[in-house]
Amino acid sequence: MNDVQPHDQMLELVAVYVLGALSQHDALAVSEHIALCPECRTEYDALRPVADSLGYAAEERVDDVRTARMRSKLMQRVDPVAAVRSQLEAKPRRRAPLWPAYLAAAAAIVIALINIVIAADLR
Amino acid sequence: MDDTSGLVARLRERDVSAFEVLYDRYHRLVFGIGHRILGDPAGAEDLVQSVFLKLWSAPDAYRAGNFGAWISRVARNQALDVLRSRSVRAVSEIPADLPLEGAVDDAVLARIEGDRVRDALKSLPDEQRIPIELGFFSGVTHEQIAAKLDVPLGTIKTRIRSGLRRMRSDLEARVAR
């Protein structure tokens, strides 16, 4: 049961207004009233910071890949020259040639085969 | 002049490094609001682009007060614009944007953190928390909240006011600790 006085109803509308849940028409009427009514202005000043803080309840951790992607896209618009420069700097260096690794692997195989042959001869 | 105000002052001088610091500090907040309102991460990413490009192109839009509160409002309003563009609802059923005029300087807001707000919101009884969350994050009017929850309109208004007042007391107590 909501047995509230007329001005309390206005104070409740002020709360709905700071939350941003009034239609455009009602919001205009309440904002005009707040400008003229000290009691409603006090209520507005007390509740608006609370409504302003609600966005923080949605703040979430953003993974590094997404953060970097959004940042890079944004910086391409904000400072295109710097964005290109940082992309160039971020490009991976040319890989070192793989042939020494192949050579080492081949040598290991040859040594293993020689060991097998020697072992077979000794039997 | 606090640190954030100093960064915004540098932004007005087209200082890219100040912009990057603001991005690093606030992109999670904007992304979270977008994700919550739009329901998809791709939409939230687009919102981050849109909000920060607006900040870069028109830094004077922020005048004074708590920067996080201001950018939250910008993010919420822009996310609701996207929702409206997807919606077939009549204009009269769509809530007004939150005003962006000077964000309030307030002891509660001055030391606000995500965890504190989440805890204060969670500590509300569901009958107060749910209408507040619907009002802020869903882009619906209090009439629609009342209809959705099948609760009289007057009761919804009372619960929203009681919940916000209770959150204020709770946040004041948490900030004072």
Interface residues (C-beta under 8 A of the other chain):
Chain A: N2 V4 Q9 L11 E12 L13 V14 A15 V16 V18 L19 G20 A21 L22 S23 Q24 H25 D26 A27 L28 S31 D45 A46 L47 R48 P49 V50 A51 D52 S53 L54 G55 Y56 A57 A58 E59 E60 R61 V62 R66 T67 R69 M70 R71 K73 L74 M75 R77 V78 D79 A82
Chain B: V16 F19 E20 Y23 H27 R28 L29 F31 G32 I33 H35 R36 I37 P41 E45 V48 Q49 F52 L53 W56 N66 G68 A69 S72 R73 A75 R76 V91 S92 E93 I94 P95 A96 D97 L98 P99 A103 V104 D106 V108 L109 I112 E113 G114 R116 V117 R118 L121 I132 L134 G135 F136 F137 V140 T141 H142 E143 I145 P152 G154 T155 K157 T158 I160 R161 L164 R165 M167 R168 L171
